[in-house]
Amino acid sequence: MAKAPDINAMSMEELNELRDTVTARIEALTEEKIAELKAKRAELDAELAKLGGKPGRATASTNIISTRTRAKPAVKYRDNKGNEWTGRGAAPKWLQAYEAEGKNREEFAV
């Protein structure tokens, strides 16, 4: 790897030129990598098609990453109008209104 230039000794013009050169190189490498990955994907899609899979999309048998859904948090507060809150995040406006009237939050605990 080449030795990095001493940027503290460079003029503004030299720094801008260096920035442009680095940006162009990063873009070129990115495009090369994208082309490489697309070619690899095409190879894999062809291989998958031979096995009866659908190219370009994961199926249950090819999906390596499992997806789990989280359980909904339990409701901790409810009023008689059906408004509910889990107790997470900022208190909802309906509960803030009751508290402004002087009611205690625990009156609505489930």
N, C-alpha and C positions, 0 to 999 in steps of 0.2 A: 504494500500500500504506500502511496506517495505521501511524503511529509506534508502536513497541513501548512498553508501559508500563514505568516504572522499577520493576522487581521488588524492588530493594533498599529502596525506600521503602514497600513494601506490607506489611500485617499478615498474620499466618498465615491469618486468615479470608479476606482478599482473595486471597491466593495459592491457597488451596484452591478458591475460586470460579473463579479464572482457569484453574486446572488442569482443573476440571470442564467449563468452557466450551470449552477447547481440545480436550479429549478428545471431547466431543460433536461438535465441528466435524470432527475427524479421522474419526470414525465415520461421519458423514453423507457426507463426501466419498468415503470408501471405498465406502460402499453405492452412491453415485451412479456411481462408476467401475465397480464390478462390474456394475451394471445396464447401463451403456453397453457394456461388453465382451460381456455376454451377448447384447445386441441385435445387436451387430456379428457375433458368432459365428453367431447364427441366420441373419443375412443371408448370411454366407459359406457356411454349411451348405446353404442353399437354392440358392445359386449352384453349389456343388460337386455337389449332387444332380442339377442340370440337366445337368452334364457327365458324369454316370455314376459319380461318386465316392460314398463312404459318408460321410454327415454325421457330425460329431463325432469322427472318428478319422482320423489321418494314414495315408495309403497310401504305397506305395513311390514313386509318381509325385508325391505332394504333400508328402512329407517333405523339408523343406529341410535339416534338420540331419542330417548323416551320423553314424552310430554306428560307432565302431571298437572292436574289442576288443584289449586288450593281450596280448602273448605272455606265457605263464607264465614266471616267472624260472627259470633253470636250477638244478638241484639241485647244491649244492656239497659236501654232506656226506651220507653214507649209512652205516648199519651193516648187519651181516649179517642182521638181523631185518626189514629192509625199511623201517626208519624213515628219513625223508629230511628235509633242511632246506636252504633256499636260501641261508642265511647272512644273511637279512634279519630284522630285529627281534630280540627276545630269543632266546637259545639255548633250544631245546626241552628239556623235562625229561629225555628219554632221553639227550641229549648232556651235560647237566649231571651226570647220574648217572655217566656214564663219566668225566667230568673229576674228579668227586669221588673216584673210584677211583684217580686218578693218571694216567689216560690223556690223551694229547695230542689236541686237536681235529683236528690235521692227519692223524692216523691214519685218520680217517673221510672225508678229502677224496676227492672223485670225480675 
